[in-house]
């Protein structure tokens, strides 16, 4: 922020003369946006007082756009919470997933399935049972009966339990007040969607605050095509929000806060643990190992605060998620399925686990090497983007909704917004052939080979974005155009300072 000099003016000057001098103005940095702005009066003027609006600030506008994106996502899933009358039971309704509606309508959601459908219902969320304590029996490959539990990380399972209890409470309240009755599963989905929306708004805000020079890039996240398809496909948004806040805390120089949110993210999913090696690289470069110790200690404390009670009280139920990962074979979305289809390779689960772990260790080592050899100071977002991309490319599972993990990271790490938008659009459309894999033969709209071809391109596009980030890290900055330098996210401690209104 700078103070403008005093000059003669025909009108009294405002009390606050500050302007935001470091903010990247989209209509200046992007020729496409400059041309598009002609419809609303053209690019921002050279002498405009940027950062002075107190009503339509960038943060408020982008959060409003995020609400629009979340609304689109909810309407996309609404087809899967339709109700239908029960035959021979007047006045009774049921969830209408007839004729594979969830796949034909592209509205499938794990939120609905985890509450209502056969395999996951025995967790008895619909009856108020507590996850990890309640089990059901299922047959293994040899026909033997085994106990099974809800296979979700601790924070995710607790989120599902709270939403289920709220849905049951809303049903009782509706009966008491004589409100229109809806199925508990519908209430559960809607309550979960509201809570997940709050997490997404938090993630958008944190991402914008991480790089306040480029506030308007938050619109890419708010209106991401991946958000339209997958905001409510599963509970991935919880971990995304925790990672976004952790990166904001790191940029503001608060390692303790960073560790707390990294641990909470790791309690909701596995990939937030990648924050630790990324931060380790930055601390080694800066010779700040004490900050690394603070992050690791705070992350361990917050993770244990969520997990330790469940580990002690219900160890078998708590560890179900890890056993499911261990026993998972070759999934359709992964690199290993493509290799298997091309070569006939059929690895055992133990061999597959070993290969995956070795490749993930190699990814961490490669990113660490790139980060330590970078010509300039890497950002946490750049290192995390490379690590999470490698985790998806070489992991045992890459579900369509998992690509949502990369959205805030790509917005901050990739300096070409048009390339980010193109990747998000292509990746979101993978959902269409992916749903086709579950359709009965009479309903299939595409042969399975189309999905595998598209999925191969999906991986290639992500590799291309990784190459851009690596190139940005390893290139010599002396010849870098000023326009490209402006589009790079700041390192810790270099974020733009506050403006009069954001």
N, C-alpha and C positions, 0 to 999 in steps of 0.2 A: 504494500500500500504506500502511496506517495501523497504528499500534500501539494495541491495545486497552488501556484502563486496567485496573488490578488491582482485583479485587473478591473478596469472601468467597465461597468455593465449598466444597460438601461433598466434592468430590474434588480431588486435586492437578491444577493447571493444566498444560497441555502446555508444553514448552520454547519452542515457536514459536507465538506468539499472533497472527501476522499473518493478515489476511484480505484478499481481493481486493474492494475497494470500488467499482471502476469497471467491473467486468464486467457486461455486459447479460445478465440471466437470462431465457432464453426464456419460461418460464412466467409471468413478470411483464410482458413486453413484447408478448406475443401472446395475445389472448383465446382463439383456437382451441387453442393449445398449453396454455393454462391449463385449459381444459375437458378436453382429452385427458389431462392429467396426473392427473386424478382416479382413473384406473385403476391408478396406481402410488403413490397416497398424496397427490396434490394438489400444488399449486405449492410451490416452495421457500419455507420459512418466512422471516419478516421478520428473524429473529435468527440465521439459519443462517450458519455460518462458511464462506463461499464461497472456493474456491481452496485448500482444505486437504487434499483427497484426494490420496494418493500412489500410488494404484493405478489407479483408473478416472478418470484425468484427461480433460478434453475432447479434448486432442490424441490421446491413445491411443484413445479411443472413436471419434473421427471417422476416424482412420486404419484402424481395424478395419472401420468401415462402408464405407470406400473399398475395402478388400479384398473385401467382399461385392459392391459394385457392379462391380468388375473381374471377379469370378467370373461374375456374371450376363452381363457382356459377352462373356466367353470362351465360355460355353455357347451364347450366341446365334450365335457364329461357328463353333461346332464342327461344324455340319452341312456346312461347306464344306471340312473336312479329312478327310472320310470316305474310306476306301479301298475299292476293288472289285477283284476278280480280273481279270487280263488274259485275254481269250479266246485259246485255243490256246497258252497259255504257263503251264503249271501252276506254282504257287508264286510267280508274279509278280503284283504289285498295281499299281494306278494310282489317280490321284485321281478320285473319283467326282463329276463335275459333270454327270452325265447328266440329260437332260430339263430343262435350265436350273435345276438344283438351287440354284445360287447366287442366283438371283433369286426363285424360288418360295419358297425357305426364308428369304429376307431375310438371308442370311448372307454376301453378297458382301464380299470384302476385297481391297483393293489389295495387301496383303502377300502373299497367295497368288497373285494374278494376276501380280505383278511377278517372281515366281520361276518360275512354271510355264507361263503362257499364252503364246500365239504371239507377239504383238507385242512383249512386253517380255522374253521369254526370251532373245532374241539378245544382251542385255547379259551373258548367260552367268553370272549369279549362281550358277546350279545347278552350274556347272563350275569355279567359283572365279575367274573373270575379274574384273579390277579395273574398276569403273565409270569412265567418262570416257575410259579408254584403249581399251576394246573397243567396236566399232561393228558395226552390221549394215546391210544394204541394204534399202531399201523403195521402193515406187513412189509418186511424187507424183501430183498430179491429171492430169498430161499423160502418165503412163505411164513417165516417166524414172526411172532408178534413182539414189537418193541415199543418202548415209550418214546414219545416225541413231544417237543415243547415249541413254543413260539420262537422262531429262528430269527430274532432281530436283536441288534445291540441294545444295551440297557436304556439309554435315553430315548431311543425310538420306541421301545416297548412301553416305557412309562408314558410317553406321549399318547400312544394308542389306548392305554388304559384310562387316562384322564379323559380323552375324547369319548370313549365308550361310556364312561360313567356320566359325562355330561349329556350324552344322547339319551341314556335311560332316564336321567332326571328331567330332561325336556319332555320326554314322552309322558311321564307321570304328571308334570305340570299341565300339559295340554289336556290330559284326561280330566284333571281337576277343574280347569277353567272352561272346559267344553270347547276347546279350540279344535280345528280340523285335525284329524289323526293322520299321521304319516308313519311309515315303517321306521323302526329304530335304526336300520342301516342307512336310510336316507338322512336322518338326523345326524348320524355319526359322520357321514361323508361331509355334510354341510358344515358341521362344527369343526371338523378337521381342516376343511378348506379355509375357513375363517382364520384359524390359528396359523396354518401354513402361510397364508397371505401376509400375516403380520411378520413372520420370519423373513419372507421375501422382501417386504418393504424395508426391514432392517438391513438385509443384505445390500439392497440398492443404495440406501443411505450411506452405509459404511464404505461401499465401493466408491461412491462419489467423494466422500470426505477423505479417502485415501489419496486422491489426486485432485485437489481443488482447482488446479489450473485447468483441468479438462472436465469440468462438471457436466457438460452437455453429453459427454460420452455415456453417461448413465442412461440416456435414452435407448442406446443399443441393448442394454440389459433389461430395461423396463418393457421394451417391445420386442424382445427376442422371439423368433419363431419357435425356438425350443421351449420357451415359457408357455406359448400358446398350447403346445401339445402335452407338456409334462409337468406343469406346476403341481398338479394333483394326481399324477400317475402313481406316485409313491410319496414317501416322507423325506426325500433327498434334500428338500429345501432347508431342513433343520441344520444339517451339517454345513450346507453352503453358507448360511447366515453366520454360523460360528467361525468359519474360516475367514469370511469377509471382515468380521469385527476384529479377529486376531490380526489380520494384516493392517487394519487401521491403527490398532494399538501399537504395532511394531513401527509403523511410519511415524507415529507421534512420540516414539522413544519410551514406551512403557512395556518393558519386557515381562513384568509380572502379569499385567493384564493380558498380554499376548499369550502367555502360557495357560492362563485360566481358560480362555476361549478355545485354545488349541485342544486342551484336555476335554472340554465339553463337546467339541466337534468329534473327537475320537470316540466319545461315548455314544455318539449317534451314527457313526460310520467309521470305516477304517482309513480312508484316504486323508483326513486331516492330520494324521500322524506324519505325513510327508512335510508338514511345516517344520518339524524338528531338524531334518537334514538340511533343508533350505536355509533355515536360520543359522545352523552350524557353519555353513559356507560363508555367510555374511560376517559372522562373528570371527572366524579365522582370518578373513581378509582384513577386518578392522582391528584385529588383536583385542577383541572384547569377549574373552571366554567367560568372564564373570556374568555377562548378560545372558550367554547361552545357558549357564547353570541356573540362573533365575527362571528362564523360560521352561527348561526341563522340569525343575522342581515344582513350579506352579502348575504345569500341565499334568504331572503325575498326581498332584494333590487333588485337582478338580476331577480328573478321571476316576480316582479312587473314591471320591465323595459320592459319585453316582454308582459305581460298580461294586465297591466293597460290601455294602449291605447285602446285595443280591448274591455275591460270591459266597458269603458266609451262610446266608439263610437257604438259598436254593442253588447250590453249585451245579447240579446237573442241568437245570433249566437255563441258568445263566450261560453255560458253555455250549448250548445247542447251536448258536449261530456259528461258532468256530468249527463244530463238528460238521455242520452242513457244508461250509466252505471246503473242509478237508475232503469230504466224500463226493464233492461235485465233480462230474466228468467234463467232457468237452462240450461246451455250450455253443449254440448256433451263431452267436455274435462274435466269436473270438477268432483270433489268428489260427488257433490250433484246429478249429473245424475246417478252415480253408485248406490247411496243410493235409488234414485227414482226407478231405474230399479229393485232393489232387493226387495223393500218393497211396491212399488206403491205410495210412498209419493209424493204429488204434492203441494208444498208450494206456497203461494201467493208471489208476488214480495216483498211486504213489510216485510213479515216474513223472506224471504230469505235474504233481505238486513240486517235485524237485526242480523241474525245468522252469516252472513259473517263478519260484523263489530265487533261483540263480539269475534269471533274466531281470527280475525286479531289483536285485542287488546290483546288477550291471547298470541298470538305468540310473540308480542313485549315484553310483560311482562316476558314470559319464557326466551327469549333470553337475556333480561336485567338481569334476575336473574343468568343465566349461566355465563354471562360476569362478573358480580360482584363477583361471587364465584369462578371464574377460578383460578387455582393454579399459573399460570403465567400470564403475561400481554397479554390480547387478542390483536389480530390485527383487524384493520378495515375490512379487507377482510373476516376474519372468521365470524365476527358478521353480516356483510352484506350478506354473503352466507346463513346463517341461516334465516335471516329476509326475503330475497327475495324468498328462497325456501318455507318458510311458506306462503308468499304472493301468490305464485303460487298454492300451495297445497290446500289452504283454500279460495282462492279468487273466484270471480264469473266467471273468464275466465282464461284458460290456453291454449292459442293457441300454435301450434307447434313452431312457430317462437319466442314465448316468452322465450323458454328455452335458447335462445341465450344470454339473460340477465345474465345467470349464468356462462357463459364460463370464462370470466376474473376473476370472483370471485372464481370459483372452481380451476383454475390454481394456484391462490395464497393461497387458504385456505386449500385445500385437499393435504396432503403430499405424496400421492401415484399417480404418473402420469398415471400408467397403469389403475388404477381404474377410473380416470377422463376420459381417452380415451374410456374405455369400456362404461361408462355412455353416453358420447357424441354420440358414434356410435349407441347405442340402441335408444336414444331419437330422433336422426335424422331419423331413419327408421320408426318412428311412422307416418311420413308424408305419407307413402304409404297407409296404411289402412285408414288414415284420409281423403285422397282424394277420396277413394272408397266410402265414405258416400254420396258424391254428385253425383255419377254416376247414370244414368238411370238403372232400373232393368236389362235390356238386356246387359248392359256393366259391371256390377259389377263383380270384380274379387275376392272379399272376402265378406262373410256375415258381417253385422254390428257388430255382437257379437265378431268377431276377434279384431276389433278396441278397443272395451271396455275392452277386456281381456288384450290387449297390453297396453292400457292406465293405467290399474290398476298396471301392472308391472312397468310401467314408474314411477308412484308415489312411488312404493315400493323401486325402485332403488335410487331415490332421497332421500327418508327417510334414506336409508342406508348410503349415503354420509353425510347426516346431523349427523348421529350417530357417524361417524368417526371424524367429526369436534368437536362435543361435547366431545367425549372421549379425544381428544387432549387438549381441554381446561381444563377439570376437572381432568386429571390424574396428578400424582405427577411426576415432571420432573426428579427427582434424578435417576430413573431407566430407563430413556428413552435412547435408543441407540443413539450414536453420529450420525449415518447415518440418523436416523429419524429427529433429531434435526436440521440437516443441511437443510432438506427439508421444514422447517417451515419458513413462511414469517416473516420478521422483523417487530417490532412495530415501532410506530412513533419515528423518531430520531435515529433509529438503522440501517437504510439502509446502505449498503456498500458504502463507499466513491468512488469517481471517479477513473477510471483507465486510463492509457494512451490512450486507444481507446476502445470504446464500440460499 
